[in-house]
Each structure stands twice: as C-alpha cells, then as structure tokens.
Amino acid sequence: MVRTQIYLTEHQRDELASIAKSAGKKQSELIREAIDRLIDQAGSIHRELVLRESAGIWKDRKDLPDFKSIRAEWDRN
C-alpha cells in the first residue's frame, strides 16, 4: 500500500470516526472501501458510455459479409 494524506472537513472526520466505530473498522479501511466503490462505479459508467457510442457503427457498411447467413450456417452444424 501507498501512504496518502487527505484533508477532511471536521464534519467528515467526525462522521467517519462514528461510522468506523459502529462498523468496528478503521477509518482508513472505510476510505479504501469508498474509493474502490467509486472506481468500480466510474469504470462501469465509462464502459456503458463506450458501448453506447459504438452501438450501430457498422450498420451502414456494405463491405462486410452477411452475418445472418453465416450464423444460420453455424446453427445448422
């Protein structure tokens, strides 16, 4: 792990201490869990955005094979 210093408001520090005490965890552990959730959420949003932007990009291409017939042939085998 890498040691990192952060600044919290007094309210954030007090609430974090209270949550840590009730959960039986260290404040640093709660902060790492929150950061992991933020990273997961940001990754999901990014993936969804990329998929939405790429949807239909091949729909008007004429140089591609007929995938329906290729798929039908595979399904027969």
Phi and psi restraints in degrees (value plus and minus 20) as a CYANA .aco file:
   2 VAL   PHI    -130.7   -90.7
   2 VAL   PSI     111.1   151.1
   3 ARG   PHI     -95.5   -55.5
   3 ARG   PSI     111.6   151.6
   4 THR   PHI    -155.9  -115.9
   4 THR   PSI     118.0   158.0
   5 GLN   PHI    -122.0   -82.0
   5 GLN   PSI     115.0   155.0
   6 ILE   PHI    -148.9  -108.9
   6 ILE   PSI     138.8   178.8
   7 TYR   PHI    -128.4   -88.4
   7 TYR   PSI     111.4   151.4
   8 LEU   PHI    -139.9   -99.9
   8 LEU   PSI     132.4   172.4
   9 THR   PHI     -91.6   -51.6
   9 THR   PSI     144.7   184.7
  10 GLU   PHI     -81.1   -41.1
  10 GLU   PSI     -61.1   -21.1
  11 HIS   PHI     -82.2   -42.2
  11 HIS   PSI     -65.2   -25.2
  12 GLN   PHI     -80.6   -40.6
  12 GLN   PSI     -64.8   -24.8
  13 ARG   PHI     -82.3   -42.3
  13 ARG   PSI     -64.3   -24.3
  14 ASP   PHI     -85.9   -45.9
  14 ASP   PSI     -64.2   -24.2
  15 GLU   PHI     -85.2   -45.2
  15 GLU   PSI     -61.2   -21.2
  16 LEU   PHI     -83.2   -43.2
  16 LEU   PSI     -61.8   -21.8
  17 ALA   PHI     -83.2   -43.2
  17 ALA   PSI     -61.0   -21.0
  18 SER   PHI     -84.9   -44.9
  18 SER   PSI     -65.0   -25.0
  19 ILE   PHI     -83.9   -43.9
  19 ILE   PSI     -63.1   -23.1
  20 ALA   PHI     -81.3   -41.3
  20 ALA   PSI     -62.3   -22.3
  21 LYS   PHI     -84.1   -44.1
  21 LYS   PSI     -66.1   -26.1
  22 SER   PHI     -88.3   -48.3
  22 SER   PSI     -51.6   -11.6
  23 ALA   PHI    -105.8   -65.8
  23 ALA   PSI     -32.2     7.8
  24 GLY   PHI      49.9    89.9
  24 GLY   PSI      13.3    53.3
  25 LYS   PHI    -145.7  -105.7
  25 LYS   PSI     144.5   184.5
  26 LYS   PHI    -101.1   -61.1
  26 LYS   PSI     132.9   172.9
  27 GLN   PHI     -79.8   -39.8
  27 GLN   PSI     -59.8   -19.8
  28 SER   PHI     -82.6   -42.6
  28 SER   PSI     -55.6   -15.6
  29 GLU   PHI     -85.3   -45.3
  29 GLU   PSI     -63.4   -23.4
  30 LEU   PHI     -83.2   -43.2
  30 LEU   PSI     -59.9   -19.9
  31 ILE   PHI     -83.8   -43.8
  31 ILE   PSI     -64.3   -24.3
  32 ARG   PHI     -82.4   -42.4
  32 ARG   PSI     -61.1   -21.1
  33 GLU   PHI     -82.4   -42.4
  33 GLU   PSI     -62.0   -22.0
  34 ALA   PHI     -84.9   -44.9
  34 ALA   PSI     -60.0   -20.0
  35 ILE   PHI     -86.3   -46.3
  35 ILE   PSI     -60.9   -20.9
  36 ASP   PHI     -80.7   -40.7
  36 ASP   PSI     -62.2   -22.2
  37 ARG   PHI     -83.4   -43.4
  37 ARG   PSI     -61.2   -21.2
  38 LEU   PHI     -83.1   -43.1
  38 LEU   PSI     -62.8   -22.8
  39 ILE   PHI     -84.0   -44.0
  39 ILE   PSI     -64.6   -24.6
  40 ASP   PHI     -80.9   -40.9
  40 ASP   PSI     -64.1   -24.1
  41 GLN   PHI     -84.5   -44.5
  41 GLN   PSI     -64.4   -24.4
  42 ALA   PHI     -84.3   -44.3
  42 ALA   PSI     -58.6   -18.6
  43 GLY   PHI     -84.6   -44.6
  43 GLY   PSI     -61.7   -21.7
  44 SER   PHI     -84.6   -44.6
  44 SER   PSI     -62.8   -22.8
  45 ILE   PHI     -83.5   -43.5
  45 ILE   PSI     -61.8   -21.8
  46 HIS   PHI     -84.1   -44.1
  46 HIS   PSI     -64.9   -24.9
  47 ARG   PHI     -80.8   -40.8
  47 ARG   PSI     -63.8   -23.8
  48 GLU   PHI     -83.3   -43.3
  48 GLU   PSI     -61.4   -21.4
  49 LEU   PHI     -82.0   -42.0
  49 LEU   PSI     -64.7   -24.7
  50 VAL   PHI     -83.4   -43.4
  50 VAL   PSI     -63.1   -23.1
  51 LEU   PHI     -83.4   -43.4
  51 LEU   PSI     -62.1   -22.1
  52 ARG   PHI     -83.7   -43.7
  52 ARG   PSI     -61.1   -21.1
  53 GLU   PHI     -88.7   -48.7
  53 GLU   PSI     -49.8    -9.8
  54 SER   PHI    -112.0   -72.0
  54 SER   PSI     -29.8    10.2
  55 ALA   PHI     -80.9   -40.9
  55 ALA   PSI     107.0   147.0
  56 GLY   PHI      60.1   100.1
  56 GLY   PSI      -8.8    31.2
  57 ILE   PHI     -88.3   -48.3
  57 ILE   PSI     -37.9     2.1
  58 TRP   PHI    -124.4   -84.4
  58 TRP   PSI     -18.0    22.0
  59 LYS   PHI     -81.6   -41.6
  59 LYS   PSI     -50.8   -10.8
  60 ASP   PHI    -122.8   -82.8
  60 ASP   PSI     -10.4    29.6
  61 ARG   PHI     -97.1   -57.1
  61 ARG   PSI     116.4   156.4
  62 LYS   PHI    -125.1   -85.1
  62 LYS   PSI     -28.7    11.3
  63 ASP   PHI    -112.4   -72.4
  63 ASP   PSI     -13.6    26.4
  64 LEU   PHI    -118.9   -78.9
  64 LEU   PSI     132.0   172.0
  65 PRO   PHI     -88.1   -48.1
  65 PRO   PSI     144.8   184.8
  66 ASP   PHI     -98.8   -58.8
  66 ASP   PSI      78.2   118.2
  67 PHE   PHI     -86.1   -46.1
  67 PHE   PSI     -50.3   -10.3
  68 LYS   PHI     -83.5   -43.5
  68 LYS   PSI     -63.4   -23.4
  69 SER   PHI     -90.4   -50.4
  69 SER   PSI     -56.8   -16.8
  70 ILE   PHI     -83.6   -43.6
  70 ILE   PSI     -64.4   -24.4
  71 ARG   PHI     -85.3   -45.3
  71 ARG   PSI     -59.9   -19.9
  72 ALA   PHI     -82.5   -42.5
  72 ALA   PSI     -58.3   -18.3
  73 GLU   PHI     -85.7   -45.7
  73 GLU   PSI     -60.2   -20.2
  74 TRP   PHI     -84.4   -44.4
  74 TRP   PSI     -60.7   -20.7
  75 ASP   PHI     -85.7   -45.7
  75 ASP   PSI     -50.4   -10.4
  76 ARG   PHI     -90.6   -50.6
  76 ARG   PSI     -48.8    -8.8
